[in-house]
Amino acid sequence: MSGTQTLSLTVLPADALIDVPRRIVLHGAPAGARVAIASRTERAHGAPWSADAAFVADADGIVDLSRDAPVSGSYAGISALGLVWSQTPVDGTSRDVFPTPLSALVTAPLVTTLTASVSDASVSARFTQRLATEGVTRREIREQGLVGTLYLPPGEGPHPAVMVLNGSGGGINEPRAALYASRGYAAFALGYFKAPGLPDYISNTPLEYFERGLRWLRDTVRPAHDFVALSGQSRGGELVLLLGATFPELVSAVIGYVPSALVHSAQNAADPATGREGPTWLLNGEPLPHIWENNRTASWAPYDEGPPPHRHAHAMLTALDDPDAVERARIRVERIRGPVMLLSAEDDGSWPSSRYSRMVAERLEAHGHPHAVEHLDFERAGHAIVFPYVPTTQVVYAHPVSGRVSTGGGEPAANAHADERSWAAVQAFLARAIEARATQAGSVAASDSSSEDSHDTDR
C-alpha cells in the first residue's frame, strides 16, 4: 500500500460477554479505497463459521462498521456486528452455534478473527465473546431424578433464580443459563428429554418432574425475594406457560420465547411408538388434552406436501379452525400469578407464535390479569430468537429428533434484530418483576409487623 499511513484494525471491547456490542474500526486506508473485511469464528467443537464484506474508506481513511454499510458481501445495511450474525458454517452443514456435548465446552467462548485487506496490505484483530463471566460456577445436577446444570453468579447472593427449559430439540440449554448467571441470576438449565438418563423423546413427559425441579431450585439456592422465573423456547415456551398455570405458587414470572397458547401433541419430537399426534404432557398420570386431539380441521398435509422448505406453521394453522378443539387445548394462563413476557416472530415457520402470543395476551386481559404482560412481536423474524450477536443465517434445518427438514422462517437481519432487542427486553422485564416482588414482600412484612405491634398494644 502506498503512502505513510499504517493500517490498523481495532475491536472494542476485545473480550467481553457475548451480549456486549462491539465497535470495529479500520484506520489507515487510502481515502476512498475499497476495503475487504472477513470474519472467521472458531468453536470449541464443530466447524468454524465465516462471513465477509467490502467497504469504502472515508476521506480520512476510516471504515467504522457501526457507521458504514458494506457495498457488497454477506450482509447489507449498517450493522456493527453484521460480520458476526451473517456468518455461515464453513462446512456448509452445521446449524448449532454452540457445541452439543454435555460438558463445559458448551459454554466455551467464541473467538473471532477479523482480517481487513486493502490493495496489497492486510491487518488482523481478534475478539472474544463469552457466555460466562469470571466467577460464574457450573455444577451438573443429577439428583432427585433431575438432569440439568446449575449456573451461579459470582458472589454470595442470594440471587433471583431462573429455570431454563429447551424446546423440541431436547437437551440442556446451558448457553442461555450461563448468560443468565452472568447477568446475576441463579440459572438452572433443566433437561427433560434427549439428555443423559432421560427419555429420547418428548412424548408423555410428566409435569410433576418440573414441579420437583422448581422446588429443588428454591431449596438449593434460596433465591432473593423467593423469586423464581421460568424461561423457555418454542415447546419450552409452551411449557413455561403451562407450568405457570399448573403450579402458580411456585412461579414468580414467565418468559415465553416463540411460545404456544395451546397444549400441542408430541409432533416432531414424538416417540415413534405413539406418533406425532400422541400426547406430550402428563399430569397425575393422565395426558393433557392437546390441539390435535379430536380436531375436525387439523391436517399435516400443508407441511408434509407443501413445497420445500416445509413450514410446520402451515399445518398448525389448520388446527386453529376448530374452535372446540382450541378451547379444550388452551393453556389456562389466567392462573399464572406473576408477570408474563411473550416474544414472538411474525414469520415464524415452525408455528404461528405471533398469533399464539396474541391469544395469550388477550386471554390474560380478558381475565383482568393483575400483573404486567409484555409482548414483543418481531417483524420478518423467524422461530430462532436466542440472544445477541450470534449467526442467524441457518433457518432451514433437519429437526434433531425427527430428521424432517423445514424452515424456522425469518430473514437473517431481522433475526439478528430480534436476538438483540429481545435479550435487552428480557433483562428489563426481569428487573421490574423482581422489584415488584421485593416491594410486595416488603409490604407484607410491614403489614405483619404492624399487626404484631397492634397485638402487643392490645395485650
N, C-alpha and C positions, 0 to 999 in steps of 0.2 A: 504494500500500500504506500502510495506516495505521500509526501508531507511529513511533518514532525509530530503529528498527534499520535498519542498512544491509545490503542483500542483497549477499552476496559468494560467489563460486564459485572454488574452488582445485583444481588438479590437480598432484600432486607424485609424481615429478618431472615437470616440464613438457616436458623434452626429454631423451630417453634412447633406448637401443636398444629395439627392438620387443619383446624378451623380458623387459623390466623391468616388474614390476607397478606400477600407479599407484593413488594414493588420491584419490578425487574426493569433495569435501565442500562442501556448501552451508551457509552461516551466514546468520542474519538473517531467517529466515522467521517468521511468526507461529506460535506453538505450535499444533500440530495442523493446520496449513494443508496443503492439497493442493498439491504441487509437481510441475510437469511439467518433465522434462529431456529434451531432444532432442540427438542427436549427428549430425554430418554430416562425413564424411571425404572430402576432396578427393584426387584422384590425378593424377599427372603425365600420365597418358594414360587415357582412358576415363571412364565415368560415375562421379559421386560415389555413396557409399553412406550410408544413414541408418538410425537407429533412434530410438525414443522410449519413455519410461516415466513413470509417475506414482508419487509417493511421498507419505508423510505425515510432516511435520516433527515432531520430538520436542518435549518440553516446553521445551527450550532453543532451539527454532527451527532445529535442525540436521538435515540429511539427509546421511548418510555411506554411500556406496554399498558400502563394504566391510563394513557392519554391517546395512544396511536392505534389505529386499526390496521391490520395487515392488508396488503394489496393482493395477496394470494395465500393459499395454504390450507391448514386443517380446520380453521375456523374463520368467521367473518365478524366484523364489528369490534368495538373496543371492549376488551376484557383483560384485566390484569393477569389472570391465570388461565387464559384461553389455551395456552400451551400445555396445561395440565388436563382440563376437562375434555379437550378434544383428542386426547391420546387414544390410540388403538393398540391392541396387543401385536407385538412383532411377529408372533407365530400365526396371527390371524384367527385363532380359535378360542383363546382364553376369554372368560367373561368376568370371573371374580377378580376384583382388585386386590383383595386380601387372601392369603392362603387359607386352605381349609383344614389342614391337620390340627388336631386338638393339642396345642402346645403354645408356649409363649411366642412362637413365631407368628401367631395370628395377629399380634399387635406390634410386630417389628416395624420400625419406621420405614417410610418410603424415602428413598434418596434419588433426587432428580439432578441430572447433569444437563445444563444448557450450553449449547455451542453456537456462537454467533460468528458468521463469516461475511467478510466484506472484501471483494476482489480477491487478492491472494493472501489475506491475513485472516486469522481466526483467534477467538478467545473463548474460554470456558468459565463457568461458575457452577457451583453446586448448592443445593439447598435440601434440607431435611424436614419432612412432615411427620410428626409424632402423634400417636393416638394416646399415649400415656405420658403425662408429665412426670418430672422427677419426684419420687416419693410415693407414687401410686403403687399399691401392692396388689398382687394377683394370687388367688387361692382357689384351687379346684375343689368343688364340693361334691362329695359322694357320701351322703348321709341321709337318713330317714327316707331312703328311696329316691332322693332328689339327685339330679345330674345337672351341674351347672358350674359357673365360675363367678366368684365374688371379687369385685374390684373395689378397693377402698382408697379414698383420697389421702393425701399427706395430712399429718396432724392427728390429734387425739379425738377430735369430734366432740359431741355427737354430730353426725351428718344426716341430712334428709336422705331418704332412700328411694331408689327406682328399681323396679323389676323390669327386665328387658326380655321380650319374647319375639322369637323369629317367626317367619311365615311358613309357607308350604314347602320351602326347601329344607326345613328342619335344621338340625344342628343347634349350635350355641352362638348367639350373636355377641361375641367378645369385643369386636371393634367398637360397637356403639357403647357397650358397657364401659370400656376403658376410657372413652371420651367423656361419658357422663362423670366418671370418677375424677377425671382430670379437671372437671368443672365443679367439683365439690360434693358429688353425690356418692353415697354408698350404693353401688350398682351391681345387681345380681342378674347375670345372664343365665336364664333357666332354660335348659333344653327339655323338650317333651317328646321328640321322636328323632330318629336318624342321628343319634349320638350314642356313645358307649353305654351299654347296659339298658338301652331304651328300645322300643319297637322301631322297625324300619319305616313305618307308615303312620299317617295322622289318624287313621280310622280308629274309632272307639276310644278316644282319649278321655279319661275321667277328669272332670273339673276339680274334683277333690285333691288331685295332685297339685294343682296351682294354689288351692287353699292352704295346703300344707307348706308350700313354698313361701307364701305370704306370711304365715305365722312364723316359719323358721327365720325369715329375714328380720322380722320385728324382734324376735327373741335374741337373735345373734348380734345385730348392730345397734339395737336400742336407738332408733332414729330420732333426730332432733324433732321436737314438736310431734312425735309419733307420726311423722309424715312418710307415707309410702305411696309413691305414684307407680302407675303401670305405663309402659311404653312398648307398643307393638306395631309390627309392619305387616300389611297385607292380611293373611289369615291371622297373624298376630294382632293386627288392628281389630279384626272381628273379635278375637279372643279377649283383648283387654276391655272392650265394651261389655262383653258377656260376663267377664269376671267382676267388673264394677257393679253390674246389675245383680249378680248372683250372690256376691259376698260384699255388700256395700259397706259393712262395718270395718272391713279390712283394707279398703282402697280410698286413698285421700284425693287422688286426681288421676285422670285418664288421658293419655296421648295416643291417638289412633292415626298412624300413618297409612294412607290409602286404605281405610277400613271398610267394613261392610256394615250395613244396618240390619242385616239378616243373618240367621244361622244358615250355613251352607253345608252341603254334602261334602264328602271327602275329596271329590274332584281329582286333580292331577297328583295329589299325594296319597291316593287311596291304596289300601291293601287290595291287590288283585282278587283276593278271595271274596271280598264284599263289594268291590266295584266302585266306580266314581260317584254313583248315586247312593252309596251306603252312608251310614251316619259318621259324623266326625266326633261330636262331643257327647259324653255320658254324664248324667247326674243321678246319684243314688242308684247307679247301675242301669239306668234307663236312657236310651238315646233321646236327645232333644229333637223336636220337630225341625226339619230343615226345608229350605225353599224348593228343593227338587221333589220333595215327598208329596205324592198325590197332587201334583201340579198339572193342570189341564192344558197349559200352553207351553211349558218348558221344552226346549229342543236343543240337542247338541249339534244339529245339522249346520247352523251358521258358522260354528267353529270347525267341525270336522270336515265339512265340504266346501267351506269358503276358500277364496284364493289366498295363497301364501303372501306375506307371512300371516298365519292364522291369528285371529283376535278372539281370545277367550271371552271378552266382554260381549261379543255379539250373541253368544249363547246365553249369557247371564241376563241380557235384556229380555229375551223371550220369556223367562221365568217371571218377570215382573208384571206380565199381563194377566196373571191370575190373582186377583185381589184377596181371595180367601187364603190361598197358599202364602201370600206375602204376609198377611196378618198373623197366620199361625207361626211363621218363622221369624217374625220381628223380634229383635233384642229389646227387652224391656228397659231401655236406657233411663227411663224416668226414675228408676230405683237407685241410680247412682247418687252417692252423697258427696259429691265434690265437683270441682270444675272439670270441664271436658274440652280438649283441643282436638280438632279434626283437620287433617292435612290431606288434600285430595288433588287429583290431576285430571284436567279436562280431556286429555287424550289418552286416558288410561286404557291400554289394550288388554289388561288382564281381567278387570271387571269395572263396572261404572262407579268408581269411587266418588266422583263428584255428586252423582245422584244419590248414592248411598249416604254420603255425609250430609247432604241437604235433608234427607229423610230423618237422620238422627237429630239434626238441629231443630227441625220442625216439630218433632215429637217432644223434645225437651221443652221447647217454647210452649207447646200446647198444654203441657202438664205443669207449667209455671216453675220450671227448674230454678231453684234459688241460688245456684252458683253460676259462675262465669261459663259461657260457651263460646269458643272461638273457632272459626272455620276459615282456613286459607285454601282457596281453590286456584291452582296454578294453570294458567293458560298455556296450551301447547305442550304441557309436560306429560310425562308418562308415569308408569307404575313405580319405577325405582327411585323414590325420593329417599336419599340417605343423609349424608352430611357434606359440608362444603369441600370443594377443591379436590375432587376425585374424578376419574374419567366417567363420562356419561354416554358414550357412543354405542355401547353394546346392548341395544334394545331388543334384538332378535336372539333367542337362545333356546336351547333344549332344556326342558324342565328337569331339575336334578333328581326327581323321583320317577315321573312317568316317561321322561325322554321325549315327550311331544314338543315339537318346535313351534314357537309362537312369538308374538311381539308384545312387549310391555308398553309400547307406544311412546310418543313424545319425540321431540327434537333435542339433540344434544345441548344446544344453547339454553333452551327452555328448561331442560332437566337440570342443568347447572345452576340456573337462577333459582329453581325450586329447592335444590340442595342447600344453597347459601341462605336464602330467606327463611326457609322452614326451621333451620337449626337456630338462628337468632331468635325466631319467634318462640320456639320451644323453651329456650333458656329464660326468656322474659315471662312466658306463661308460668313456668315452674316457680320463678322468683315471686310472682304475685300470689300464686297458690300457697306457697309456704308462708308468706307474710300474712295472708288471710287466716291460715291455720294457726299461726302464732298469736294473732290478735284474738281469735276465738278462744284459744286455750287460756290466754291472759284474762279474758272477760269471765270465763268460767271460774278460774282461780280466784279472781277478785270477788265474784259473787259468792263463792264458797266461804271465802274469808269473812265477807260481810255477814253471811248467815251465821257463822260461828261466833262473831262478835255480838250479834243480836242475841244468840242463845246465852252467851256469858252474861249479858246485861239482864236478861230475864231471870237468870239464876241469882 
